[in-house]
Amino acid sequence: MTISINDAGHVANLARLDLSAQELATYTEQLNQILAYAQELNKLNTDQVEPTYHSIETGTILREDKVIDFPNQAGLLQNGPDVSGTSFVVPRIL
């Protein structure tokens, strides 16, 4: 698969890039080199490789949602311009 200068120009137009003819030719050549390398990777035998959705093994990072008291809540609330109880009062945005 190769990309023509017209294809690259179309993509540049969609991305709102104003490229000169020289830049367009350069990027077209570079994109074609990338695609050629990707075709080389398609030749690799991956039959014994298990599919994965991520390269790093991670567990779930979710934790139980607990309400805890902050040790200096009154001190933090002093920094707000308008406070009601234990919350900052902010203007309504609609």
C-alpha positions as a printed NumPy array, in Angstrom:
array([[  0.   ,   0.   ,   0.   ],
       [  1.307,   3.435,  -0.896],
       [  0.022,   6.942,  -0.431],
       [ -0.063,   9.355,  -3.34 ],
       [  0.71 ,  13.055,  -3.041],
       [ -3.   ,  13.697,  -3.614],
       [ -3.91 ,  11.425,  -0.684],
       [ -1.388,  13.148,   1.58 ],
       [ -2.664,  16.531,   0.42 ],
       [ -6.219,  15.497,   1.23 ],
       [ -5.233,  14.398,   4.742],
       [ -3.256,  17.629,   5.248],
       [ -6.326,  19.598,   4.163],
       [ -8.54 ,  17.698,   6.61 ],
       [ -6.02 ,  18.465,   9.375],
       [ -5.986,  22.113,   8.275],
       [ -2.263,  21.985,   7.534],
       [ -0.911,  24.44 ,   5.005],
       [  1.982,  22.497,   3.479],
       [  4.261,  23.594,   0.683],
       [  4.77 ,  21.295,  -2.291],
       [  8.216,  20.318,  -0.929],
       [  6.801,  19.505,   2.532],
       [  3.99 ,  17.495,   0.985],
       [  6.458,  15.48 ,  -1.093],
       [  8.667,  14.886,   1.946],
       [  5.772,  13.749,   4.155],
       [  4.379,  11.534,   1.41 ],
       [  7.756,   9.79 ,   1.089],
       [  8.048,   9.381,   4.871],
       [  4.526,   7.969,   5.155],
       [  5.267,   5.474,   2.399],
       [  8.429,   4.377,   4.236],
       [  6.38 ,   3.836,   7.409],
       [  3.802,   1.797,   5.51 ],
       [  6.535,  -0.283,   3.874],
       [  7.974,  -1.07 ,   7.321],
       [  4.507,  -2.043,   8.573],
       [  4.217,  -4.45 ,   5.632],
       [  7.521,  -6.027,   6.71 ],
       [  6.07 ,  -6.543,  10.208],
       [  3.074,  -8.337,   8.679],
       [  5.486, -11.036,   7.445],
       [  6.359, -12.06 ,  11.026],
       [  4.936, -15.318,  12.32 ],
       [  2.817, -14.42 ,  15.349],
       [  0.926, -17.691,  15.681],
       [  2.419, -18.411,  19.121],
       [  1.902, -14.873,  20.455],
       [ -1.142, -14.378,  22.648],
       [ -3.269, -11.332,  21.85 ],
       [ -3.058,  -8.546,  24.403],
       [ -4.742,  -5.235,  24.888],
       [ -1.837,  -3.64 ,  26.739],
       [  1.878,  -4.259,  26.9  ],
       [  2.112,  -3.879,  30.686],
       [  0.416,  -6.327,  33.034],
       [ -1.632,  -4.371,  35.535],
       [ -4.358,  -5.206,  37.969],
       [ -7.372,  -3.121,  38.703],
       [ -6.487,   0.17 ,  40.318],
       [ -9.955,   0.77 ,  41.705],
       [-10.307,   1.134,  45.412],
       [-13.214,   1.328,  47.79 ],
       [-14.692,   4.814,  47.95 ],
       [-14.435,   5.896,  51.573],
       [-15.367,   9.225,  53.114],
       [-12.606,  10.387,  55.437],
       [-12.222,  13.523,  57.5  ],
       [ -9.439,  15.837,  56.448],
       [ -7.344,  16.841,  59.473],
       [ -7.29 ,  20.569,  58.704],
       [-10.595,  21.095,  56.902],
       [-11.316,  24.379,  58.708],
       [ -7.931,  25.73 ,  57.648],
       [ -8.599,  24.861,  54.016],
       [-12.045,  26.428,  54.073],
       [-10.541,  29.717,  55.263],
       [ -8.959,  30.097,  51.803],
       [-12.326,  30.243,  50.022],
       [-14.11 ,  33.537,  49.345],
       [-17.549,  32.088,  50.214],
       [-18.119,  29.049,  52.427],
       [-21.299,  27.296,  53.521],
       [-20.855,  24.616,  56.165],
       [-18.113,  22.303,  54.913],
       [-18.258,  23.358,  51.249],
       [-17.124,  26.204,  49.021],
       [-19.936,  28.222,  47.426],
       [-19.376,  28.825,  43.717],
       [-21.43 ,  30.746,  41.153],
       [-23.967,  28.776,  39.129],
       [-22.877,  28.178,  35.549],
       [-25.653,  27.735,  33.025]])
